[in-house]
Amino acid sequence: MYAIIRSGGKQYRAEVGATIDVDRLPQEVGETIDLSDVLLVADEEVAKIGQPLVEGARVSATVVEQFRSKKIIVYKYRQRTNYRRKQGHRQYYTRLRIDDISL
C-alpha cells in the first residue's frame, strides 16, 4: 500500500516503513504527525483517487531528523561588464518515517 501526499507544495510517494525528505516542518525530532493532504491511496488492486483530496485518509509519520542539504552555488555572470555574483544556499529539510496509512 502506498499514498501520494502533498507537503510544502510538493508531492511525495509514501510507503509504510519508508523515509521521505520534505521541506522543513516545525515539529521536533521524535514527534508523530498526521498528514491529511492525501491525494491518492492505492494497493495492488484498487486505487482511490481524491478530487483533490481523499476523504478521511491520513498518513501518520514520525520526525526522524531535521537537517540541511548540501550547499549549492548560484553564480551569475555577464560577459564584458565585470558583473559576477556568487552565492551559496543550503535548504532546510525534515526527514519523516512513514508509520501508517489509513483510509
mmCIF file of the C-alpha atoms, coordinates in Angstrom:
data_MODEL
# 
_entry.id   MODEL 
# 
loop_
_atom_site.group_PDB 
_atom_site.id 
_atom_site.type_symbol 
_atom_site.label_atom_id 
_atom_site.label_alt_id 
_atom_site.label_comp_id 
_atom_site.label_asym_id 
_atom_site.label_entity_id 
_atom_site.label_seq_id 
_atom_site.pdbx_PDB_ins_code 
_atom_site.Cartn_x 
_atom_site.Cartn_y 
_atom_site.Cartn_z 
_atom_site.occupancy 
_atom_site.B_iso_or_equiv 
_atom_site.pdbx_formal_charge 
_atom_site.auth_seq_id 
_atom_site.auth_comp_id 
_atom_site.auth_asym_id 
_atom_site.auth_atom_id 
_atom_site.pdbx_PDB_model_num 
ATOM 1   C CA . MET A 1 1   ? 0.000   0.000  0.000   1.00 0.00 ? 1   MET A CA 1 
ATOM 2   C CA . TYR A 1 2   ? 1.194   3.488  -0.804  1.00 0.00 ? 2   TYR A CA 1 
ATOM 3   C CA . ALA A 1 3   ? -0.114  7.039  -0.798  1.00 0.00 ? 3   ALA A CA 1 
ATOM 4   C CA . ILE A 1 4   ? 0.681   10.234 -2.634  1.00 0.00 ? 4   ILE A CA 1 
ATOM 5   C CA . ILE A 1 5   ? 0.843   13.111 -0.140  1.00 0.00 ? 5   ILE A CA 1 
ATOM 6   C CA . ARG A 1 6   ? 1.314   16.848 -0.507  1.00 0.00 ? 6   ARG A CA 1 
ATOM 7   C CA . SER A 1 7   ? 3.608   18.787 1.810   1.00 0.00 ? 7   SER A CA 1 
ATOM 8   C CA . GLY A 1 8   ? 5.074   22.199 1.183   1.00 0.00 ? 8   GLY A CA 1 
ATOM 9   C CA . GLY A 1 9   ? 3.615   22.422 -2.314  1.00 0.00 ? 9   GLY A CA 1 
ATOM 10  C CA . LYS A 1 10  ? 5.375   19.244 -3.468  1.00 0.00 ? 10  LYS A CA 1 
ATOM 11  C CA . GLN A 1 11  ? 4.081   15.703 -3.837  1.00 0.00 ? 11  GLN A CA 1 
ATOM 12  C CA . TYR A 1 12  ? 5.717   12.600 -2.358  1.00 0.00 ? 12  TYR A CA 1 
ATOM 13  C CA . ARG A 1 13  ? 5.119   8.867  -2.575  1.00 0.00 ? 13  ARG A CA 1 
ATOM 14  C CA . ALA A 1 14  ? 4.753   7.446  0.941   1.00 0.00 ? 14  ALA A CA 1 
ATOM 15  C CA . GLU A 1 15  ? 5.002   3.736  1.776   1.00 0.00 ? 15  GLU A CA 1 
ATOM 16  C CA . VAL A 1 16  ? 4.846   2.224  5.246   1.00 0.00 ? 16  VAL A CA 1 
ATOM 17  C CA . GLY A 1 17  ? 8.376   1.904  6.668   1.00 0.00 ? 17  GLY A CA 1 
ATOM 18  C CA . ALA A 1 18  ? 9.970   4.242  4.112   1.00 0.00 ? 18  ALA A CA 1 
ATOM 19  C CA . THR A 1 19  ? 11.610  7.580  4.869   1.00 0.00 ? 19  THR A CA 1 
ATOM 20  C CA . ILE A 1 20  ? 10.993  10.742 2.865   1.00 0.00 ? 20  ILE A CA 1 
ATOM 21  C CA . ASP A 1 21  ? 12.625  14.168 2.968   1.00 0.00 ? 21  ASP A CA 1 
ATOM 22  C CA . VAL A 1 22  ? 10.136  17.054 2.907   1.00 0.00 ? 22  VAL A CA 1 
ATOM 23  C CA . ASP A 1 23  ? 10.596  20.801 3.232   1.00 0.00 ? 23  ASP A CA 1 
ATOM 24  C CA . ARG A 1 24  ? 11.138  21.854 6.827   1.00 0.00 ? 24  ARG A CA 1 
ATOM 25  C CA . LEU A 1 25  ? 8.238   21.278 9.241   1.00 0.00 ? 25  LEU A CA 1 
ATOM 26  C CA . PRO A 1 26  ? 8.032   22.957 12.676  1.00 0.00 ? 26  PRO A CA 1 
ATOM 27  C CA . GLN A 1 27  ? 7.898   19.675 14.660  1.00 0.00 ? 27  GLN A CA 1 
ATOM 28  C CA . GLU A 1 28  ? 10.624  18.349 16.975  1.00 0.00 ? 28  GLU A CA 1 
ATOM 29  C CA . VAL A 1 29  ? 12.561  15.124 16.457  1.00 0.00 ? 29  VAL A CA 1 
ATOM 30  C CA . GLY A 1 30  ? 10.562  12.158 17.756  1.00 0.00 ? 30  GLY A CA 1 
ATOM 31  C CA . GLU A 1 31  ? 7.133   13.762 17.365  1.00 0.00 ? 31  GLU A CA 1 
ATOM 32  C CA . THR A 1 32  ? 4.365   11.979 15.480  1.00 0.00 ? 32  THR A CA 1 
ATOM 33  C CA . ILE A 1 33  ? 2.434   13.975 12.901  1.00 0.00 ? 33  ILE A CA 1 
ATOM 34  C CA . ASP A 1 34  ? -0.624  13.245 10.768  1.00 0.00 ? 34  ASP A CA 1 
ATOM 35  C CA . LEU A 1 35  ? -0.520  14.348 7.152   1.00 0.00 ? 35  LEU A CA 1 
ATOM 36  C CA . SER A 1 36  ? -4.040  14.937 5.875   1.00 0.00 ? 36  SER A CA 1 
ATOM 37  C CA . ASP A 1 37  ? -3.253  16.195 2.355   1.00 0.00 ? 37  ASP A CA 1 
ATOM 38  C CA . VAL A 1 38  ? -3.577  12.739 0.781   1.00 0.00 ? 38  VAL A CA 1 
ATOM 39  C CA . LEU A 1 39  ? -4.123  12.851 -2.974  1.00 0.00 ? 39  LEU A CA 1 
ATOM 40  C CA . LEU A 1 40  ? -4.177  9.112  -3.733  1.00 0.00 ? 40  LEU A CA 1 
ATOM 41  C CA . VAL A 1 41  ? -4.221  5.837  -1.793  1.00 0.00 ? 41  VAL A CA 1 
ATOM 42  C CA . ALA A 1 42  ? -3.519  2.597  -3.637  1.00 0.00 ? 42  ALA A CA 1 
ATOM 43  C CA . ASP A 1 43  ? -2.671  -1.034 -3.062  1.00 0.00 ? 43  ASP A CA 1 
ATOM 44  C CA . GLU A 1 44  ? -2.003  -3.789 -5.586  1.00 0.00 ? 44  GLU A CA 1 
ATOM 45  C CA . GLU A 1 45  ? -5.593  -3.947 -6.857  1.00 0.00 ? 45  GLU A CA 1 
ATOM 46  C CA . VAL A 1 46  ? -7.520  -0.789 -6.019  1.00 0.00 ? 46  VAL A CA 1 
ATOM 47  C CA . ALA A 1 47  ? -6.595  2.897  -6.236  1.00 0.00 ? 47  ALA A CA 1 
ATOM 48  C CA . LYS A 1 48  ? -8.666  5.601  -4.554  1.00 0.00 ? 48  LYS A CA 1 
ATOM 49  C CA . ILE A 1 49  ? -8.091  8.984  -6.169  1.00 0.00 ? 49  ILE A CA 1 
ATOM 50  C CA . GLY A 1 50  ? -9.182  12.172 -4.452  1.00 0.00 ? 50  GLY A CA 1 
ATOM 51  C CA . GLN A 1 51  ? -10.657 15.240 -6.083  1.00 0.00 ? 51  GLN A CA 1 
ATOM 52  C CA . PRO A 1 52  ? -8.482  16.890 -4.878  1.00 0.00 ? 52  PRO A CA 1 
ATOM 53  C CA . LEU A 1 53  ? -8.121  15.015 -1.538  1.00 0.00 ? 53  LEU A CA 1 
ATOM 54  C CA . VAL A 1 54  ? -9.158  11.527 -0.450  1.00 0.00 ? 54  VAL A CA 1 
ATOM 55  C CA . GLU A 1 55  ? -11.850 11.898 2.233   1.00 0.00 ? 55  GLU A CA 1 
ATOM 56  C CA . GLY A 1 56  ? -10.822 10.528 5.635   1.00 0.00 ? 56  GLY A CA 1 
ATOM 57  C CA . ALA A 1 57  ? -7.369  9.371  4.544   1.00 0.00 ? 57  ALA A CA 1 
ATOM 58  C CA . ARG A 1 58  ? -4.435  10.004 6.867   1.00 0.00 ? 58  ARG A CA 1 
ATOM 59  C CA . VAL A 1 59  ? -0.734  9.246  6.798   1.00 0.00 ? 59  VAL A CA 1 
ATOM 60  C CA . SER A 1 60  ? 0.993   9.015  10.181  1.00 0.00 ? 60  SER A CA 1 
ATOM 61  C CA . ALA A 1 61  ? 4.704   9.776  10.270  1.00 0.00 ? 61  ALA A CA 1 
ATOM 62  C CA . THR A 1 62  ? 7.450   10.241 12.852  1.00 0.00 ? 62  THR A CA 1 
ATOM 63  C CA . VAL A 1 63  ? 10.026  13.015 12.581  1.00 0.00 ? 63  VAL A CA 1 
ATOM 64  C CA . VAL A 1 64  ? 13.413  11.315 12.396  1.00 0.00 ? 64  VAL A CA 1 
ATOM 65  C CA . GLU A 1 65  ? 15.714  14.253 11.723  1.00 0.00 ? 65  GLU A CA 1 
ATOM 66  C CA . GLN A 1 66  ? 15.909  17.984 10.957  1.00 0.00 ? 66  GLN A CA 1 
ATOM 67  C CA . PHE A 1 67  ? 18.805  18.714 8.606   1.00 0.00 ? 67  PHE A CA 1 
ATOM 68  C CA . ARG A 1 68  ? 20.175  20.878 5.820   1.00 0.00 ? 68  ARG A CA 1 
ATOM 69  C CA . SER A 1 69  ? 21.117  19.662 2.359   1.00 0.00 ? 69  SER A CA 1 
ATOM 70  C CA . LYS A 1 70  ? 24.430  20.071 0.593   1.00 0.00 ? 70  LYS A CA 1 
ATOM 71  C CA . LYS A 1 71  ? 25.363  23.580 -0.438  1.00 0.00 ? 71  LYS A CA 1 
ATOM 72  C CA . ILE A 1 72  ? 24.559  24.626 -3.968  1.00 0.00 ? 72  ILE A CA 1 
ATOM 73  C CA . ILE A 1 73  ? 26.339  27.512 -5.653  1.00 0.00 ? 73  ILE A CA 1 
ATOM 74  C CA . VAL A 1 74  ? 24.373  30.164 -7.520  1.00 0.00 ? 74  VAL A CA 1 
ATOM 75  C CA . TYR A 1 75  ? 26.697  32.034 -9.878  1.00 0.00 ? 75  TYR A CA 1 
ATOM 76  C CA . LYS A 1 76  ? 25.586  34.930 -12.073 1.00 0.00 ? 76  LYS A CA 1 
ATOM 77  C CA . TYR A 1 77  ? 27.852  36.224 -14.813 1.00 0.00 ? 77  TYR A CA 1 
ATOM 78  C CA . ARG A 1 78  ? 27.539  38.741 -17.640 1.00 0.00 ? 78  ARG A CA 1 
ATOM 79  C CA . GLN A 1 79  ? 30.323  38.927 -20.117 1.00 0.00 ? 79  GLN A CA 1 
ATOM 80  C CA . ARG A 1 80  ? 32.339  42.104 -20.778 1.00 0.00 ? 80  ARG A CA 1 
ATOM 81  C CA . THR A 1 81  ? 30.623  44.072 -17.996 1.00 0.00 ? 81  THR A CA 1 
ATOM 82  C CA . ASN A 1 82  ? 32.678  42.970 -14.959 1.00 0.00 ? 82  ASN A CA 1 
ATOM 83  C CA . TYR A 1 83  ? 29.497  41.557 -13.386 1.00 0.00 ? 83  TYR A CA 1 
ATOM 84  C CA . ARG A 1 84  ? 29.960  38.439 -11.233 1.00 0.00 ? 84  ARG A CA 1 
ATOM 85  C CA . ARG A 1 85  ? 27.856  37.325 -8.262  1.00 0.00 ? 85  ARG A CA 1 
ATOM 86  C CA . LYS A 1 86  ? 28.460  34.154 -6.280  1.00 0.00 ? 86  LYS A CA 1 
ATOM 87  C CA . GLN A 1 87  ? 26.002  32.998 -3.649  1.00 0.00 ? 87  GLN A CA 1 
ATOM 88  C CA . GLY A 1 88  ? 25.518  29.739 -1.771  1.00 0.00 ? 88  GLY A CA 1 
ATOM 89  C CA . HIS A 1 89  ? 22.307  28.157 -0.475  1.00 0.00 ? 89  HIS A CA 1 
ATOM 90  C CA . ARG A 1 90  ? 21.515  25.246 1.857   1.00 0.00 ? 90  ARG A CA 1 
ATOM 91  C CA . GLN A 1 91  ? 17.873  24.146 2.027   1.00 0.00 ? 91  GLN A CA 1 
ATOM 92  C CA . TYR A 1 92  ? 16.300  23.004 5.318   1.00 0.00 ? 92  TYR A CA 1 
ATOM 93  C CA . TYR A 1 93  ? 14.614  19.577 5.289   1.00 0.00 ? 93  TYR A CA 1 
ATOM 94  C CA . THR A 1 94  ? 12.706  17.294 7.654   1.00 0.00 ? 94  THR A CA 1 
ATOM 95  C CA . ARG A 1 95  ? 13.156  13.523 7.359   1.00 0.00 ? 95  ARG A CA 1 
ATOM 96  C CA . LEU A 1 96  ? 9.944   11.575 8.052   1.00 0.00 ? 96  LEU A CA 1 
ATOM 97  C CA . ARG A 1 97  ? 9.465   7.844  8.644   1.00 0.00 ? 97  ARG A CA 1 
ATOM 98  C CA . ILE A 1 98  ? 6.045   6.681  7.454   1.00 0.00 ? 98  ILE A CA 1 
ATOM 99  C CA . ASP A 1 99  ? 4.326   4.627  10.177  1.00 0.00 ? 99  ASP A CA 1 
ATOM 100 C CA . ASP A 1 100 ? 0.762   4.082  8.946   1.00 0.00 ? 100 ASP A CA 1 
ATOM 101 C CA . ILE A 1 101 ? -1.561  4.778  6.036   1.00 0.00 ? 101 ILE A CA 1 
ATOM 102 C CA . SER A 1 102 ? -5.259  4.707  6.896   1.00 0.00 ? 102 SER A CA 1 
ATOM 103 C CA . LEU A 1 103 ? -8.458  5.304  4.973   1.00 0.00 ? 103 LEU A CA 1 
# 
